[in-house]
Amino acid sequence: MKSSRHEIFMRRALELAAKGEGLTRPNPPVGAVIVKNGRVIAEGWHKKAGTAHAERVALARAGAAARGAALYVTLEPCCTHGRTPPCTDAIIAAGIRTVIVASTDPNPKHRGRGFSALRRKGIGVIRGVCETEGNELIAPFAKWITTGRPMVTLKLGMSLDGKIADRNRQSKWITGPESRKRVQAMRRRVDAIMAGAGTVRADNPQLQPRPACGRKPWRVIVDVDGVIPAGARVLTDDAADRTVVAGRKLLAGRKAIQTIRLPARNPLRHLLQELGKMGILHALCEGGGELAAGLIAEECVDRFAFFTAPVLIGGVTSINSIGGRGWLMDSLPRVAVTGVEQIGGDILILAKPEVLRHSARLE
């Protein structure tokens, strides 16, 4: 199906916006393209909270040529004073004729106000161009601004029979190099990388993107009983000041810049609420099985990414991708598959949770 002219320019704006993923918290990533006489004359994207928004970057680059032009922007322009002045003021002053937008601001306090401000000044507004893609781009921000909690993506690298480690707790490497490269790209898009104490004890990971490309995500370790060793890399490396340890028994003398005490009831929901207060929009959970089970049980998972390798591990003492006691047939958590992709020799299955018929509490 042939793309419309609006879609072509908006997809370029979405490409620009994606450059800011993992960098803009607590702001959403935004891209902007200015078009005049069918030609792109300026572009911009939001690079970091406190710096110029995408619209202002593009308008500054266009200069006087912006008068009478069309502005393509992935998110409704802001109309209130924050750390930077309203983008609607800059758009009006620049003489933009039409603003084409992918997504409406999900903030209930601001939703639609930017459009109204532009229309009052006679500027045309076209909404919903590439809306699905735009909404997916800002899904972490939308979750955070409406609930106070970050979006959670649960990533599992596993065998065909659902195992994440063999009976000796070895997991390197179940999936292939192409899958591991994709995971690094996922790490660069998020604000925090989460893992359980068992994963830290078994693998001693750093939980950092490689290469980082300027990203500095938080590491969040769920250590319920205070069992991770003091020499773990997440507590001693050069990013130790961006480590959060969450548990019920918080041991003294750890280098983590922050600790979060977990309550007995809904501990992971409490953790996510605290991460939201830190401005974390998107958390990537990389296991292990017990943490995965807990997140599912507390209905905290927004996206699933199952990297499935063409191998079989078997055995009752190997490690399941999702731990706990499991669910009974009348209360099984269900997912809706949103995408299937072959990555090297592996299969990536993307999914979202479906609304549950009953509570998905672990039995």
JOUR-V387969 format. One record per run of one state. SS is the DSSP state (@ for helix, = for strand, . for the rest). FROM is the first residue (numbers start at 1). LEN is the number of residues. If there is no record, write none. Layout:
SS|FROM|LEN + SS|FROM|LEN
//
This chain:
.|1|4 + @|5|14 + .|19|12 + =|31|6 + .|37|2 + =|39|7 + .|46|8 + @|54|13 + .|67|3 + =|70|6 + .|76|11 + @|87|8 + .|95|3 + =|98|6 + .|104|9 + @|113|8 + .|121|3 + =|124|4 + .|128|3 + @|131|7 + .|138|1 + @|139|9 + .|148|3 + =|151|9 + .|160|3 + =|163|3 + .|166|11 + @|177|13 + .|190|2 + =|192|5 + @|197|7 + .|204|14 + =|218|5 + .|223|10 + @|233|4 + .|237|3 + @|240|3 + =|243|5 + .|248|10 + =|258|4 + .|262|5 + @|267|11 + .|278|4 + =|282|4 + .|286|3 + @|289|9 + .|298|5 + =|303|7 + .|310|9 + =|319|2 + .|321|8 + @|329|3 + .|332|3 + =|335|9 + .|344|2 + =|346|8 + .|354|10
//
